[in-house]
C-alpha cells in the first residue's frame, strides 16, 4: 500500500508472534508494508521468521533464527519488533534469548548482552533504520532434556502481524502470519517385565508381566511367541489359546507409546504345554495322599462315587484326557462305556461330589459342562483339575489320606488336596 503525502515522514514496524497451541504453519514469505511521500519513500520489510518453526527432540533442543529487519525505502524509519505468546506450557517453559547480529550467522555461544525471557514475555526490540539499511536479530529458543520429556506433545502456534505507521494519518498492516513450535515424543517406554505364565493347559497359557512406564503413556504391548508377533494388547496380560500340547514356547514383550516409540524387549520366558495325549492312559495320584483316583470298589459304573485308594496297575485306575472345546477335557476311564469324571449336579457349591457317569455327548464337543475339566500345571509340575460348570477344583474331602475318601468340587485353594501327579500307564 502506498500513500503520497507532503509532510515529514515517520515510520514504525510492529511484529506480534502469538502461541495458540494450533497446528503447523510457516511464515513463508516476507512481511512488508510501504508508503511514499514527497520527501522520499517508506518501505520496511521483515524476513527470516519462518525459521522459528521448529520441532524439539532429544537431539534438537535448540532453535536459532536470524530475523532481518530492512528499510527498503529512502527515508529514516523507526521500528518496533515485539514478540508475544498466549499462555501455554511450552510458551512459558522455553527459554528465549534475543540479540543484534552483524550477519545472518548467529553466534554459537549466546552473547552475555542477549535478553532472556520465554515466549510469553519477550521484550520488544526498538530502533531506527536509515533508508536502505538493515539489521539482523538472532532469536534462540531452547528446552532442557527434562523439559523435552515432560512437555512431549505440546504445541505453540506463533502469529505475526506487521504494522507500519506514517505520522498519525496512515497505518498499514500485513498478516497475521503463523508458525508452530512442537515438542516431539521420542522417549521409549521402559522395558516390560519378564512374562509370567499361569493356568497352562495343553492348548493355552495365561501371560502377565510388570507394566512399563513412559513420559507420556504406554498405549500397547506387542507379544512375541518364538520371535513372531502373535498379539498386540492394551494391558499387561495376554491369553494365548492357539498352542499345541506337549510343546515348549518362548515369549517376549515390547511396550509402545502413542508416538510409536518402542521399548527394549523383555526377558524371555519359556512355557511348556501339558503333555497329555488322548491315546495315553494315566494314573492320577493325589499329592497329599499319594493315592490314586478310582471309582468306589474299582467300579466304573455310572453314578459311582470317585474316591482315592492305594495305587495299583488295575485298569480301573487308568484315565485318558480327551479334548472337548475351549481348552477343556473329558477324563475318560478304561472302558467301552466311556465313563467320565462328572460333577454330580450343576451346583457351584463347595462339597458337591465327583462321580462317574457315561459321557453325555455324542461327540467330544457337546458333552455336559459338568463332565469337562481344565487341566493346569502349577510351579511344582503338579496338575490341577477345574470343573467347567463351576470353576471349582477336583478336591480330596478334608485333605484326607484315608482309603475311599470321596472326591468333591471345592473352591480352588492351592492345597495338596487339589494337586495331582500323572503317571503314564500305556
C-alpha positions as CSV (number, residue, x, y, z in Angstrom):
1,X,0.0,0.0,0.0
2,X,1.4,3.4,-0.9
3,X,0.3,6.8,0.4
4,X,1.6,10.1,-1.1
5,X,1.7,12.9,1.4
6,X,3.5,16.2,1.8
7,X,4.6,16.0,5.4
8,X,7.8,14.9,7.2
9,X,8.0,11.1,7.1
10,X,7.9,8.9,10.3
11,X,7.6,5.1,10.1
12,X,7.2,2.2,12.5
13,X,7.1,-1.5,12.2
14,X,5.2,-3.7,14.6
15,X,5.5,-7.6,14.8
16,X,3.4,-9.8,17.0
17,X,4.0,-13.5,17.4
18,X,1.4,-15.4,19.5
19,X,1.2,-19.1,20.5
20,X,-2.2,-20.7,20.4
21,X,-1.5,-24.4,20.5
22,X,-2.9,-25.0,16.9
23,X,-1.4,-26.9,14.0
24,X,1.7,-26.3,11.8
25,X,2.2,-23.3,9.5
26,X,5.1,-21.2,8.2
27,X,6.0,-17.6,7.8
28,X,6.7,-18.5,4.2
29,X,7.0,-15.0,2.7
30,X,8.4,-11.6,3.8
31,X,6.0,-9.3,5.5
32,X,6.3,-5.7,4.3
33,X,4.3,-2.5,4.1
34,X,5.3,0.7,2.3
35,X,4.2,4.2,1.5
36,X,5.8,7.2,-0.2
37,X,6.0,10.9,0.5
38,X,7.3,14.0,-1.3
39,X,10.4,13.7,0.9
40,X,11.1,10.1,-0.2
41,X,9.7,6.6,0.0
42,X,8.9,4.5,3.1
43,X,9.1,0.7,2.8
44,X,10.1,-1.6,5.6
45,X,10.3,-5.4,5.4
46,X,10.7,-8.4,7.8
47,X,12.2,-11.8,6.7
48,X,13.6,-14.9,8.3
49,X,10.9,-15.6,10.9
50,X,9.9,-18.9,9.1
51,X,13.0,-20.4,10.8
52,X,11.2,-20.1,14.1
53,X,9.0,-23.1,13.1
54,X,10.7,-26.0,15.0
55,X,10.1,-29.4,16.5
56,X,12.1,-30.0,19.7
57,X,13.6,-33.5,20.0
58,X,16.1,-35.0,22.4
59,X,18.8,-34.3,19.7
60,X,17.4,-30.9,18.7
61,X,16.7,-29.0,21.9
62,X,17.5,-25.5,20.5
63,X,16.2,-23.5,17.5
64,X,18.0,-20.4,16.3
65,X,16.6,-18.0,13.7
66,X,18.2,-14.8,12.2
67,X,15.4,-12.3,11.6
68,X,16.1,-9.5,9.2
69,X,14.5,-6.0,9.6
70,X,15.2,-3.9,6.4
71,X,14.3,-0.4,5.4
72,X,13.6,-0.7,1.7
73,X,12.7,3.0,1.5
74,X,14.7,6.1,1.3
75,X,13.6,7.9,4.5
76,X,14.7,7.1,8.0
77,X,12.2,4.6,9.7
78,X,11.8,3.9,13.4
79,X,10.6,0.4,14.2
80,X,9.4,-1.9,17.0
81,X,9.8,-5.7,16.9
82,X,7.6,-7.3,19.6
83,X,7.2,-11.0,20.4
84,X,4.3,-12.2,22.5
85,X,2.6,-15.5,23.1
86,X,-0.7,-16.8,24.5
87,X,-0.3,-18.9,27.6
88,X,0.8,-22.5,27.1
89,X,3.2,-24.9,28.9
90,X,5.6,-24.8,26.0
91,X,5.4,-21.0,25.6
92,X,6.1,-20.4,29.3
93,X,8.7,-23.1,29.6
94,X,11.0,-22.4,26.6
95,X,13.9,-20.1,27.3
96,X,14.1,-17.4,24.6
97,X,17.2,-15.2,24.0
98,X,17.5,-12.3,21.5
99,X,20.4,-10.2,20.4
100,X,21.5,-8.0,17.5
101,X,23.8,-9.6,14.9
102,X,26.0,-8.2,12.2
103,X,25.1,-11.0,9.8
104,X,22.6,-13.9,9.3
105,X,25.1,-16.2,11.1
106,X,24.2,-16.3,14.7
107,X,27.0,-16.9,17.3
108,X,27.1,-20.4,18.6
109,X,27.6,-19.1,22.1
110,X,24.8,-16.8,23.2
111,X,26.3,-13.3,24.0
112,X,26.1,-12.0,27.5
113,X,24.2,-9.0,26.2
114,X,21.3,-11.1,25.0
115,X,17.9,-10.6,26.6
116,X,16.5,-13.7,28.3
117,X,12.8,-14.5,28.6
118,X,10.2,-17.0,27.3
119,X,7.7,-16.8,24.5
120,X,5.2,-15.1,26.8
121,X,7.3,-12.1,27.7
122,X,10.0,-11.4,25.1
123,X,10.9,-7.7,25.4
124,X,10.2,-5.5,22.4
125,X,13.1,-4.5,20.2
126,X,13.1,-0.9,19.0
127,X,15.3,1.1,16.8
128,X,15.6,3.3,13.7
129,X,17.0,2.4,10.3
130,X,18.2,4.8,7.7
131,X,16.9,4.4,4.2
132,X,18.3,1.2,2.6
133,X,19.7,0.0,5.9
134,X,19.0,-3.4,7.6
135,X,19.6,-5.2,10.9
136,X,19.7,-8.8,11.8
137,X,18.3,-10.0,15.2
138,X,19.1,-13.5,16.4
139,X,16.2,-15.4,18.2
140,X,17.3,-18.6,20.1
141,X,14.7,-20.7,21.9
142,X,15.6,-23.8,23.8
143,X,14.4,-26.6,26.2
144,X,16.2,-28.8,28.7
145,X,16.3,-32.6,28.3
146,X,13.9,-32.9,31.2
147,X,11.5,-30.3,29.6
148,X,11.6,-32.2,26.3
149,X,10.5,-35.3,28.1
150,X,7.8,-33.7,30.2
151,X,6.4,-31.4,27.5
152,X,6.2,-34.1,24.8
153,X,3.2,-33.5,22.6
154,X,3.0,-29.8,23.5
155,X,2.4,-27.3,20.6
156,X,2.5,-23.5,20.5
157,X,1.4,-21.5,17.4
158,X,3.0,-18.2,16.8
159,X,1.1,-15.4,15.0
160,X,2.8,-12.5,13.2
161,X,1.4,-9.1,12.3
162,X,3.4,-6.3,10.7
163,X,2.2,-2.7,11.1
164,X,3.7,0.4,9.6
165,X,2.5,3.8,10.7
166,X,3.4,7.1,8.8
167,X,2.8,10.0,11.1
168,X,-0.7,9.9,12.5
169,X,-2.6,9.7,9.2
170,X,-1.7,6.4,7.6
171,X,-1.3,2.8,9.0
172,X,-0.9,-0.4,7.1
173,X,-0.9,-4.0,8.5
174,X,0.4,-7.2,6.9
175,X,-0.6,-10.6,8.3
176,X,-1.5,-12.3,10.5
177,X,1.0,-15.0,9.6
178,X,1.6,-18.1,11.7
179,X,4.3,-20.6,12.6
180,X,4.4,-23.5,15.0
181,X,6.8,-24.9,17.6
182,X,6.2,-28.5,18.8
183,X,7.8,-30.9,21.3
184,X,8.2,-34.4,19.9
185,X,7.8,-37.5,21.9
186,X,10.9,-39.6,21.1
187,X,11.3,-41.3,24.5
188,X,10.6,-45.0,24.5
189,X,8.7,-46.7,27.3
190,X,10.7,-48.7,29.9
191,X,11.3,-52.4,29.4
192,X,8.4,-54.6,30.4
193,X,8.9,-57.3,33.0
194,X,9.6,-60.9,32.1
195,X,6.3,-62.6,31.2
196,X,4.9,-65.0,33.8
197,X,2.9,-68.0,32.7
198,X,-0.1,-69.4,34.6
199,X,-3.0,-71.8,34.0
200,X,-1.1,-73.5,31.3
201,X,-3.1,-76.3,29.6
202,X,-2.4,-78.5,26.6
203,X,-3.6,-75.7,24.3
204,X,-3.3,-72.3,26.1
205,X,-1.5,-70.3,28.7
206,X,-2.1,-67.0,30.6
207,X,0.7,-64.5,30.5
208,X,1.2,-61.4,32.7
209,X,4.1,-59.1,33.1
210,X,5.2,-56.0,35.1
211,X,3.9,-52.9,33.2
212,X,6.1,-50.4,31.5
213,X,6.2,-46.6,32.3
214,X,6.5,-43.8,29.8
215,X,6.9,-40.0,29.9
216,X,3.5,-39.6,28.1
217,X,1.9,-43.0,28.5
218,X,2.1,-46.6,27.3
219,X,-0.6,-47.4,24.8
220,X,0.0,-51.1,23.9
221,X,2.2,-54.1,24.2
222,X,3.4,-56.5,21.5
223,X,3.6,-60.2,22.5
224,X,6.0,-62.4,20.6
225,X,6.0,-66.2,20.6
226,X,9.2,-67.8,19.3
227,X,10.2,-64.4,17.9
228,X,7.0,-64.0,15.9
229,X,4.4,-61.4,17.0
230,X,1.1,-63.1,17.9
231,X,-0.8,-60.2,19.6
232,X,-1.0,-56.5,20.4
233,X,-2.8,-55.8,23.7
234,X,-3.5,-52.7,25.7
235,X,-3.0,-54.2,29.2
236,X,-0.1,-56.2,30.7
237,X,-1.7,-59.6,30.1
238,X,-2.5,-62.0,27.3
239,X,-4.0,-65.4,26.9
240,X,-2.6,-67.5,24.1
241,X,-5.1,-70.1,23.0
242,X,-3.5,-71.4,19.9
243,X,-0.9,-73.8,21.3
244,X,-0.1,-77.5,20.8
245,X,0.1,-79.9,23.7
246,X,3.5,-81.1,24.9
247,X,5.3,-78.2,23.2
248,X,7.7,-75.6,24.5
249,X,7.3,-71.9,23.6
250,X,9.3,-68.8,24.3
251,X,7.6,-65.5,25.0
252,X,8.8,-61.9,25.0
253,X,7.1,-58.5,25.1
254,X,7.6,-54.9,23.9
255,X,5.9,-51.8,25.1
256,X,4.8,-48.9,22.7
257,X,3.6,-45.4,23.2
258,X,1.3,-43.2,21.1
259,X,4.2,-41.7,19.2
260,X,5.3,-45.2,18.1
261,X,8.3,-45.4,20.4
262,X,9.2,-49.0,21.2
263,X,10.8,-50.3,24.4
264,X,13.6,-52.7,24.6
265,X,12.5,-56.3,24.6
266,X,11.6,-58.0,27.9
267,X,13.4,-61.0,29.2
268,X,12.1,-64.2,27.7
269,X,10.1,-66.8,29.5
270,X,9.6,-70.5,28.5
271,X,6.3,-72.3,28.6
272,X,5.6,-76.0,28.0
273,X,2.1,-77.1,27.4
274,X,0.7,-80.1,29.2
275,X,1.9,-83.3,27.8
276,X,-1.3,-85.3,28.0
277,X,-2.4,-87.2,24.9
278,X,-5.8,-88.7,24.1
279,X,-4.1,-92.0,23.1
280,X,-2.4,-92.4,26.5
281,X,-3.9,-93.5,29.8
282,X,-2.6,-92.1,33.1
283,X,-2.8,-92.9,36.8
284,X,-3.9,-89.8,38.8
285,X,-2.4,-89.7,42.3
286,X,-3.1,-87.1,44.9
287,X,0.0,-85.1,46.1
288,X,-1.4,-85.0,49.7
289,X,-2.3,-88.7,49.9
290,X,-0.2,-90.4,47.3
291,X,-3.3,-92.5,46.5
292,X,-5.0,-92.8,43.1
293,X,-8.4,-91.8,41.7
294,X,-10.8,-94.7,41.2
295,X,-14.5,-95.5,41.3
296,X,-15.6,-96.9,44.7
297,X,-14.7,-100.6,44.8
298,X,-13.0,-100.3,41.5
299,X,-16.3,-99.8,39.7
300,X,-16.7,-97.6,36.6
301,X,-20.5,-98.0,36.6
302,X,-22.5,-94.8,36.2
303,X,-23.1,-92.8,39.4
304,X,-20.3,-94.5,41.2
305,X,-18.5,-92.1,43.7
306,X,-15.0,-91.1,42.8
307,X,-12.6,-91.8,45.7
308,X,-8.9,-92.3,46.4
309,X,-7.4,-95.7,47.0
310,X,-3.9,-97.2,47.0
311,X,-2.4,-97.1,43.5
312,X,-2.3,-100.4,41.6
313,X,-2.0,-101.5,38.0
314,X,-5.7,-102.1,37.7
315,X,-7.3,-100.6,34.5
316,X,-10.0,-99.0,36.7
317,X,-7.3,-96.5,37.8
318,X,-6.4,-95.6,34.2
319,X,-7.7,-92.4,32.7
320,X,-7.4,-90.7,29.3
321,X,-7.7,-86.9,28.7
322,X,-9.8,-86.2,25.6
323,X,-10.0,-82.6,24.3
324,X,-13.5,-81.2,24.2
325,X,-13.6,-77.4,23.4
326,X,-12.1,-74.2,24.8
327,X,-9.1,-75.9,26.3
328,X,-11.2,-78.4,28.4
329,X,-11.0,-82.2,28.5
330,X,-13.2,-85.1,29.3
331,X,-11.4,-87.5,31.7
332,X,-12.4,-90.9,30.4
333,X,-12.0,-94.3,32.1
334,X,-10.6,-97.5,30.6
335,X,-14.0,-99.0,29.5
336,X,-16.1,-99.3,26.3
337,X,-18.9,-97.4,28.1
338,X,-16.9,-94.1,28.1
339,X,-17.2,-93.4,31.9
340,X,-16.0,-89.9,32.7
341,X,-15.4,-87.7,35.7
342,X,-18.6,-85.8,36.4
343,X,-19.7,-83.2,39.0
344,X,-22.8,-84.7,40.4
345,X,-25.0,-81.6,39.9
346,X,-24.7,-78.3,38.2
347,X,-24.5,-76.5,41.6
348,X,-21.4,-74.3,42.2
349,X,-21.5,-75.1,45.9
350,X,-18.4,-76.5,47.7
351,X,-18.7,-80.2,48.6
352,X,-20.7,-81.4,45.5
353,X,-19.4,-84.9,44.9
354,X,-17.5,-86.0,41.8
355,X,-18.9,-89.3,40.4
356,X,-18.6,-91.5,37.3
357,X,-21.1,-91.1,34.5
358,X,-21.2,-92.1,30.9
359,X,-20.2,-89.4,28.5
360,X,-23.4,-87.4,27.7
361,X,-22.2,-86.0,24.4
362,X,-22.5,-87.7,21.0
363,X,-19.1,-86.2,20.2
364,X,-16.2,-84.8,22.2
365,X,-17.6,-81.3,21.6
366,X,-21.1,-81.3,23.2
367,X,-20.9,-83.1,26.5
368,X,-22.3,-81.5,29.7
369,X,-20.1,-78.9,31.2
370,X,-20.2,-80.9,34.4
371,X,-18.2,-83.6,32.6
372,X,-15.4,-81.2,31.4
373,X,-12.2,-80.2,33.2
374,X,-9.5,-77.6,32.6
375,X,-6.1,-79.1,33.3
376,X,-3.4,-76.7,34.5
377,X,0.1,-77.2,35.9
378,X,1.5,-75.5,39.0
379,X,5.0,-74.3,39.6
380,X,5.9,-77.8,41.1
381,X,4.9,-79.6,37.9
382,X,1.7,-80.9,39.5
383,X,-1.7,-80.8,37.9
384,X,-4.9,-79.1,38.9
385,X,-8.4,-80.0,37.5
386,X,-11.0,-77.3,37.4
387,X,-14.7,-78.1,36.6
388,X,-16.0,-76.2,33.6
389,X,-19.5,-76.0,35.1
390,X,-18.4,-74.3,38.4
391,X,-14.8,-73.2,38.1
392,X,-14.0,-75.2,41.3
393,X,-11.3,-77.7,41.8
394,X,-11.2,-81.5,41.9
395,X,-10.5,-82.0,45.7
396,X,-10.0,-84.8,48.2
397,X,-12.5,-84.2,51.0
398,X,-10.8,-82.7,54.1
399,X,-7.4,-83.4,52.5
400,X,-7.7,-86.9,54.0
401,X,-5.3,-89.7,53.2
402,X,-7.8,-92.5,54.1
403,X,-8.9,-95.1,51.6
404,X,-12.2,-94.4,49.9
405,X,-12.2,-90.7,50.8
406,X,-14.7,-89.0,48.5
407,X,-13.6,-86.6,45.8
408,X,-15.6,-83.4,45.5
409,X,-15.5,-80.0,43.9
410,X,-14.2,-77.2,46.2
411,X,-13.0,-73.6,45.9
412,X,-9.5,-73.7,44.5
413,X,-7.0,-73.0,47.2
414,X,-3.7,-74.4,46.1
415,X,-3.5,-77.1,48.8
416,X,-2.2,-80.6,48.3
417,X,-5.8,-81.8,48.4
418,X,-6.2,-80.3,44.9
419,X,-2.8,-81.2,43.4
420,X,-2.2,-84.4,41.4
421,X,0.6,-86.3,39.7
422,X,0.1,-88.1,36.4
423,X,1.9,-91.3,35.5
424,X,1.5,-92.8,32.0
425,X,0.4,-96.4,32.1
426,X,0.1,-97.1,28.4
